[in-house]
Amino acid sequence: MSNLVFLIPIALFLGGLGLVAFLWTLRTGQYEDLDGAAWRALDDGDDKPEA
């Protein structure tokens, strides 16, 4: 039972840290262009003409 004195604050701290990280990603626009990221992952980068 005395373990809960340590585990509950640690769990709350980690949950709050995860929430802060998620809100930070929302503010910086990480989820704005999901389709563009999918196309960039498939692009092989061979757009240059061969010389």
MOPAC internal coordinates of N, CA, C and O (Angstrom, degrees):
PM7 1SCF
backbone

  N    0.0000 0     0.00 0     0.00 0    0    0    0
  C    1.4480 1     0.00 0     0.00 0    1    0    0
  C    1.5253 1   110.75 1     0.00 0    2    1    0
  O    1.2310 1   120.23 1   147.30 1    3    2    1
  N    1.3297 1   117.17 1   -32.70 1    3    2    1
  C    1.4659 1   119.23 1  -179.42 1    5    3    2
  C    1.5279 1   111.24 1   -71.66 1    6    5    3
  O    1.2310 1   120.02 1   161.59 1    7    6    5
  N    1.3310 1   117.57 1   -18.41 1    7    6    5
  C    1.4636 1   120.43 1   176.68 1    9    7    6
  C    1.5201 1   111.51 1   -66.16 1   10    9    7
  O    1.2310 1   120.58 1   150.24 1   11   10    9
  N    1.3135 1   116.49 1   -29.76 1   11   10    9
  C    1.4626 1   120.16 1  -179.68 1   13   11   10
  C    1.5276 1   111.97 1   -65.14 1   14   13   11
  O    1.2310 1   120.34 1   154.28 1   15   14   13
  N    1.3146 1   116.95 1   -25.72 1   15   14   13
  C    1.4630 1   120.74 1   177.88 1   17   15   14
  C    1.5253 1   110.09 1   -62.32 1   18   17   15
  O    1.2310 1   120.04 1   148.48 1   19   18   17
  N    1.3281 1   117.52 1   -31.52 1   19   18   17
  C    1.4566 1   121.96 1   179.40 1   21   19   18
  C    1.5258 1   112.23 1   -93.14 1   22   21   19
  O    1.2310 1   120.67 1   141.51 1   23   22   21
  N    1.3280 1   116.33 1   -38.49 1   23   22   21
  C    1.4544 1   119.92 1  -173.08 1   25   23   22
  C    1.5246 1   113.49 1   -72.76 1   26   25   23
  O    1.2310 1   119.85 1   142.41 1   27   26   25
  N    1.3129 1   117.89 1   -37.59 1   27   26   25
  C    1.4664 1   120.09 1  -178.76 1   29   27   26
  C    1.5251 1   111.78 1   -65.82 1   30   29   27
  O    1.2310 1   118.13 1   132.85 1   31   30   29
  N    1.3348 1   121.17 1   -47.15 1   31   30   29
  C    1.4727 1   118.99 1   176.46 1   33   31   30
  C    1.5290 1   113.12 1   -64.27 1   34   33   31
  O    1.2310 1   120.08 1   145.10 1   35   34   33
  N    1.3234 1   117.45 1   -34.90 1   35   34   33
  C    1.4670 1   119.65 1   177.89 1   37   35   34
  C    1.5255 1   109.87 1   -65.75 1   38   37   35
  O    1.2310 1   120.02 1   137.15 1   39   38   37
  N    1.3220 1   117.56 1   -42.85 1   39   38   37
  C    1.4612 1   121.23 1   178.92 1   41   39   38
  C    1.5226 1   110.94 1   -64.38 1   42   41   39
  O    1.2310 1   120.14 1   138.11 1   43   42   41
  N    1.3233 1   117.35 1   -41.89 1   43   42   41
  C    1.4627 1   120.21 1   178.18 1   45   43   42
  C    1.5246 1   111.39 1   -65.27 1   46   45   43
  O    1.2310 1   120.18 1   141.12 1   47   46   45
  N    1.3175 1   117.25 1   -38.88 1   47   46   45
  C    1.4582 1   120.88 1   178.36 1   49   47   46
  C    1.5280 1   111.18 1   -64.64 1   50   49   47
  O    1.2310 1   120.29 1   134.80 1   51   50   49
  N    1.3256 1   117.05 1   -45.20 1   51   50   49
  C    1.4610 1   120.09 1  -179.94 1   53   51   50
  C    1.5279 1   111.65 1   -67.03 1   54   53   51
  O    1.2310 1   120.30 1   142.25 1   55   54   53
  N    1.3127 1   117.03 1   -37.75 1   55   54   53
  C    1.4639 1   120.08 1   175.86 1   57   55   54
  C    1.5156 1   111.72 1   -64.41 1   58   57   55
  O    1.2310 1   120.36 1   137.66 1   59   58   57
  N    1.3272 1   116.92 1   -42.34 1   59   58   57
  C    1.4673 1   120.53 1   176.48 1   61   59   58
  C    1.5122 1   112.07 1   -65.19 1   62   61   59
  O    1.2310 1   120.34 1   142.91 1   63   62   61
  N    1.3281 1   116.96 1   -37.09 1   63   62   61
  C    1.4613 1   120.87 1   177.11 1   65   63   62
  C    1.5250 1   111.10 1   -64.29 1   66   65   63
  O    1.2310 1   120.42 1   138.88 1   67   66   65
  N    1.3081 1   116.80 1   -41.12 1   67   66   65
  C    1.4651 1   120.97 1   176.26 1   69   67   66
  C    1.5157 1   111.84 1   -64.24 1   70   69   67
  O    1.2310 1   120.18 1   140.43 1   71   70   69
  N    1.3230 1   117.26 1   -39.57 1   71   70   69
  C    1.4591 1   121.20 1   178.01 1   73   71   70
  C    1.5203 1   111.32 1   -65.49 1   74   73   71
  O    1.2310 1   120.52 1   137.64 1   75   74   73
  N    1.3177 1   116.62 1   -42.36 1   75   74   73
  C    1.4664 1   120.55 1   177.93 1   77   75   74
  C    1.5253 1   110.25 1   -63.25 1   78   77   75
  O    1.2310 1   119.85 1   138.59 1   79   78   77
  N    1.3279 1   117.88 1   -41.41 1   79   78   77
  C    1.4647 1   120.98 1   178.72 1   81   79   78
  C    1.5213 1   110.97 1   -64.19 1   82   81   79
  O    1.2310 1   120.11 1   139.48 1   83   82   81
  N    1.3283 1   117.39 1   -40.52 1   83   82   81
  C    1.4601 1   120.73 1   178.25 1   85   83   82
  C    1.5209 1   111.51 1   -65.25 1   86   85   83
  O    1.2310 1   120.26 1   136.22 1   87   86   85
  N    1.3249 1   117.10 1   -43.78 1   87   86   85
  C    1.4619 1   119.92 1   178.39 1   89   87   86
  C    1.5276 1   111.41 1   -65.14 1   90   89   87
  O    1.2310 1   120.14 1   145.87 1   91   90   89
  N    1.3316 1   117.35 1   -34.13 1   91   90   89
  C    1.4560 1   120.65 1   177.01 1   93   91   90
  C    1.5299 1   110.58 1   -64.85 1   94   93   91
  O    1.2310 1   120.06 1   139.75 1   95   94   93
  N    1.3357 1   117.50 1   -40.25 1   95   94   93
  C    1.4602 1   119.75 1   178.52 1   97   95   94
  C    1.5252 1   111.14 1   -67.07 1   98   97   95
  O    1.2310 1   120.01 1   146.92 1   99   98   97
  N    1.3126 1   117.58 1   -33.08 1   99   98   97
  C    1.4636 1   119.80 1   176.05 1  101   99   98
  C    1.5294 1   111.51 1   -66.70 1  102  101   99
  O    1.2310 1   120.47 1   138.60 1  103  102  101
  N    1.3302 1   116.71 1   -41.40 1  103  102  101
  C    1.4671 1   120.78 1  -178.54 1  105  103  102
  C    1.5154 1   112.46 1   -68.22 1  106  105  103
  O    1.2310 1   119.86 1   146.86 1  107  106  105
  N    1.3345 1   117.87 1   -33.14 1  107  106  105
  C    1.4612 1   120.44 1  -176.90 1  109  107  106
  C    1.5226 1   112.71 1   -88.37 1  110  109  107
  O    1.2310 1   119.69 1  -178.41 1  111  110  109
  N    1.3285 1   118.20 1     1.59 1  111  110  109
  C    1.4618 1   121.13 1   173.85 1  113  111  110
  C    1.5165 1   114.77 1    78.92 1  114  113  111
  O    1.2310 1   119.69 1  -147.44 1  115  114  113
  N    1.3098 1   118.20 1    32.56 1  115  114  113
  C    1.4569 1   120.76 1  -178.51 1  117  115  114
  C    1.5303 1   112.60 1   -70.42 1  118  117  115
  O    1.2310 1   119.61 1   159.49 1  119  118  117
  N    1.3202 1   118.35 1   -20.51 1  119  118  117
  C    1.4649 1   121.43 1  -174.79 1  121  119  118
  C    1.5148 1   112.44 1  -110.05 1  122  121  119
  O    1.2310 1   119.47 1  -162.17 1  123  122  121
  N    1.3234 1   118.62 1    17.83 1  123  122  121
  C    1.4592 1   120.77 1  -173.97 1  125  123  122
  C    1.5195 1   113.25 1   -79.69 1  126  125  123
  O    1.2310 1   119.07 1   140.35 1  127  126  125
  N    1.3390 1   119.37 1   -39.65 1  127  126  125
  C    1.4647 1   122.12 1  -173.57 1  129  127  126
  C    1.5233 1   109.73 1  -122.56 1  130  129  127
  O    1.2310 1   120.53 1  -108.57 1  131  130  129
  N    1.3136 1   116.59 1    71.43 1  131  130  129
  C    1.4585 1   120.10 1  -177.52 1  133  131  130
  C    1.5253 1   112.02 1   -73.04 1  134  133  131
  O    1.2310 1   119.91 1   146.52 1  135  134  133
  N    1.3433 1   117.77 1   -33.48 1  135  134  133
  C    1.4532 1   120.08 1   179.01 1  137  135  134
  C    1.5193 1   111.30 1   -69.45 1  138  137  135
  O    1.2310 1   120.25 1   141.81 1  139  138  137
  N    1.3193 1   117.13 1   -38.19 1  139  138  137
  C    1.4587 1   120.15 1   178.38 1  141  139  138
  C    1.5152 1   111.72 1   -63.52 1  142  141  139
  O    1.2310 1   119.99 1   141.71 1  143  142  141
  N    1.3185 1   117.63 1   -38.29 1  143  142  141
  C    1.4608 1   121.07 1   178.36 1  145  143  142
  C    1.5296 1   110.68 1   -65.84 1  146  145  143
  O    1.2310 1   120.15 1   143.60 1  147  146  145
  N    1.3128 1   117.32 1   -36.40 1  147  146  145
  C    1.4611 1   120.25 1   178.43 1  149  147  146
  C    1.5225 1   110.85 1   -66.30 1  150  149  147
  O    1.2310 1   120.17 1   138.62 1  151  150  149
  N    1.3197 1   117.28 1   -41.38 1  151  150  149
  C    1.4685 1   119.68 1   178.81 1  153  151  150
  C    1.5203 1   111.58 1   -69.90 1  154  153  151
  O    1.2310 1   119.81 1   143.62 1  155  154  153
  N    1.3316 1   117.97 1   -36.38 1  155  154  153
  C    1.4634 1   120.12 1   178.04 1  157  155  154
  C    1.5232 1   111.34 1   -65.85 1  158  157  155
  O    1.2310 1   119.94 1   148.82 1  159  158  157
  N    1.3222 1   117.73 1   -31.18 1  159  158  157
  C    1.4635 1   120.48 1   178.07 1  161  159  158
  C    1.5231 1   111.03 1   -68.91 1  162  161  159
  O    1.2310 1   120.06 1   149.34 1  163  162  161
  N    1.3362 1   117.49 1   -30.66 1  163  162  161
  C    1.4655 1   121.28 1  -179.38 1  165  163  162
  C    1.5254 1   112.71 1   -88.09 1  166  165  163
  O    1.2310 1   119.43 1   163.13 1  167  166  165
  N    1.3140 1   118.69 1   -16.87 1  167  166  165
  C    1.4554 1   122.95 1  -177.40 1  169  167  166
  C    1.5295 1   109.95 1   -71.57 1  170  169  167
  O    1.2310 1   120.39 1   -47.90 1  171  170  169
  N    1.3236 1   116.85 1   132.10 1  171  170  169
  C    1.4602 1   119.65 1  -179.87 1  173  171  170
  C    1.5201 1   112.79 1   -92.12 1  174  173  171
  O    1.2310 1   119.52 1   170.82 1  175  174  173
  N    1.3293 1   118.52 1    -9.18 1  175  174  173
  C    1.4575 1   121.94 1   174.09 1  177  175  174
  C    1.5137 1   114.10 1    81.86 1  178  177  175
  O    1.2310 1   119.37 1  -164.42 1  179  178  177
  N    1.3193 1   118.81 1    15.58 1  179  178  177
  C    1.4612 1   121.52 1   179.43 1  181  179  178
  C    1.5262 1   111.57 1   -95.23 1  182  181  179
  O    1.2310 1   120.09 1  -128.46 1  183  182  181
  N    1.3049 1   117.43 1    51.54 1  183  182  181
  C    1.4581 1   121.08 1  -178.85 1  185  183  182
  C    1.5230 1   112.99 1   -85.36 1  186  185  183
  O    1.2310 1   119.82 1   167.68 1  187  186  185
  N    1.3190 1   117.95 1   -12.32 1  187  186  185
  C    1.4589 1   121.64 1  -176.01 1  189  187  186
  C    1.5311 1   109.59 1   -80.45 1  190  189  187
  O    1.2310 1   120.22 1   -42.37 1  191  190  189
  N    1.3261 1   117.19 1   137.63 1  191  190  189
  C    1.4821 1   119.28 1   176.96 1  193  191  190
  C    1.5342 1   110.00 1   -70.66 1  194  193  191
  O    1.2310 1   121.62 1   -33.18 1  195  194  193
  N    1.3231 1   114.50 1   146.82 1  195  194  193
  C    1.4514 1   119.04 1  -179.84 1  197  195  194
  C    1.5218 1   110.33 1   -77.53 1  198  197  195
  O    1.2310 1   120.08 1   -40.30 1  199  198  197
  N    1.3069 1   117.44 1   139.70 1  199  198  197
  C    1.4604 1   121.05 1  -177.68 1  201  199  198
  C    1.4992 1   111.94 1  -101.25 1  202  201  199
  O    1.2310 1   120.10 1   180.00 1  203  202  201

